[in-house]
Amino acid sequence: MERSYWERIAPNYNEEIFDVLQNDTSGKIVGAIEQIASKEKTVTDLGCAIGKWIPLLATAFKHVVATDISAINLDIAKEKCKAYPNVEYQRMDMSAGAITVIPCDVAVCINAILTDNLKKRINFFQSLNICINSGGHLILVVPSLESKLYTNIIAHRWNVDDDHKEKIESADKAYALAKNIKQGVTDIDNIPTKHYLEEELQLLLTLEGFEVERIEKINYTWKTEFTNPPKWLAEPYPWDWMVVAQKSPL
């Protein structure tokens, strides 16, 4: 996903993008943030979008650095969060080759590492380390590949929503889909989007100098996946992965 994509959808962000905060009815993400938070700590919201997590962060931490690739997103966030003077805003592309940041004690990154471009994902994960002080914490949420495949199996087996009404228009499209899935990239609303395996997250973060403390499912209802989910469809529910990790002390 390029900057142009996020700039284009920014005015309609609430309608276009899945709301993790609203749909995490278990409160696991909020709980993880509150467990680590302190009025003595600084926090960076990496990929803050229109600022849905800023009120929570601004009241729990001493200072918030809200970053996003989209200037329009940041303008909307500033307007919505004027009541929080301890927030500064910075346009930043975490997937760029090099970034300049002032590290914080905690980083929160909610469904921001979604690009189908492998090089950009590598850059983003490498940048996570730069953004966090030694011994600091990362709370990362990403789409689950296991959940996406599980949902697709159910859709196909019981023809739910007419099997998601997915139509492959050409041999080129079929080839692209097959090539992408080998890297955990599968479409959301026809946009190639990176999804992650649990073991993949463990490996990626370990390679970047983090010690993974826990990986948990953030469960959602089936209505987040299907327009008309069967009444009998219950657990296990669809999910994202949440990772809590600590940057290795020097």
Secondary structure, 3 states (H helix, E strand, C coil): CCHHHHHHHHHHHHHHCCCHHHHCCCCHHHHHHHHHCCCCCEEEEECCCCCCCHHHHHHHCCEEEEEECCHHHHHHHHHHCCCCCCEEEEECCCCCCCCCCCCEEEEEEECCCCCCCHHHHHHHHHHHHHCEEEEEEEEEEEEEHHHHHHHHHHHHHHCCCCHHHCCCCCHHHHHHHHHHHCCCEEEECCEEEECECHHHHHHHHHHCCEEEEEEEEEECCHHHCCCCCCCCCCCCCCEEEEEEEEECCC
